[in-house]
């Protein structure tokens, strides 16, 4: 099985996306980032 490799810029982008959305909703920020991560995992399948 392959594994996902997140580059530093990609991880930074996720943190920035989460921080931006969290200004309005911490819960929704977690949901969005979780969905992004899950989408990447689905790509390898």
The 8 nearest C-alpha neighbors of each residue, nearest first, counted from 0:
[[1, 2, 43, 44, 3, 40, 41, 4],
 [2, 0, 3, 43, 4, 44, 40, 42],
 [1, 3, 4, 0, 43, 40, 5, 39],
 [2, 4, 5, 1, 40, 39, 43, 36],
 [5, 3, 2, 6, 1, 7, 9, 39],
 [4, 6, 9, 10, 3, 7, 8, 2],
 [7, 5, 9, 8, 10, 4, 11, 3],
 [6, 8, 10, 9, 11, 5, 12, 4],
 [9, 7, 11, 10, 6, 12, 5, 13],
 [10, 8, 12, 6, 11, 7, 5, 13],
 [9, 11, 7, 13, 12, 8, 6, 5],
 [12, 10, 8, 14, 9, 13, 7, 15],
 [11, 13, 9, 15, 10, 14, 16, 8],
 [12, 14, 16, 10, 11, 15, 17, 9],
 [15, 13, 11, 17, 12, 16, 18, 10],
 [16, 14, 12, 18, 17, 13, 19, 11],
 [17, 15, 13, 19, 14, 18, 12, 20],
 [16, 18, 28, 14, 20, 15, 19, 21],
 [19, 17, 21, 15, 16, 20, 14, 22],
 [18, 20, 16, 21, 17, 22, 15, 23],
 [19, 21, 28, 22, 17, 18, 23, 24],
 [22, 20, 25, 24, 18, 28, 23, 19],
 [23, 21, 20, 19, 24, 18, 25, 28],
 [22, 24, 21, 20, 25, 19, 27, 28],
 [25, 23, 21, 27, 26, 22, 28, 20],
 [26, 24, 21, 28, 27, 29, 23, 20],
 [25, 27, 29, 24, 28, 30, 21, 31],
 [26, 28, 30, 24, 29, 25, 31, 20],
 [29, 27, 17, 25, 20, 21, 31, 26],
 [30, 28, 26, 32, 27, 31, 33, 25],
 [29, 31, 27, 33, 28, 32, 34, 26],
 [32, 30, 34, 28, 33, 29, 27, 35],
 [33, 31, 35, 29, 34, 30, 36, 28],
 [32, 34, 30, 36, 31, 35, 29, 37],
 [33, 35, 37, 31, 32, 36, 38, 30],
 [34, 36, 32, 38, 37, 33, 31, 39],
 [35, 37, 33, 39, 38, 34, 32, 40],
 [36, 38, 34, 40, 39, 35, 33, 41],
 [39, 37, 41, 35, 40, 36, 34, 42],
 [40, 38, 42, 36, 41, 37, 35, 43],
 [39, 41, 37, 38, 42, 43, 36, 3],
 [40, 42, 38, 44, 39, 43, 37, 36],
 [43, 41, 39, 44, 40, 38, 37, 3],
 [42, 44, 41, 40, 39, 1, 3, 2],
 [43, 41, 42, 40, 39, 1, 0, 38]]
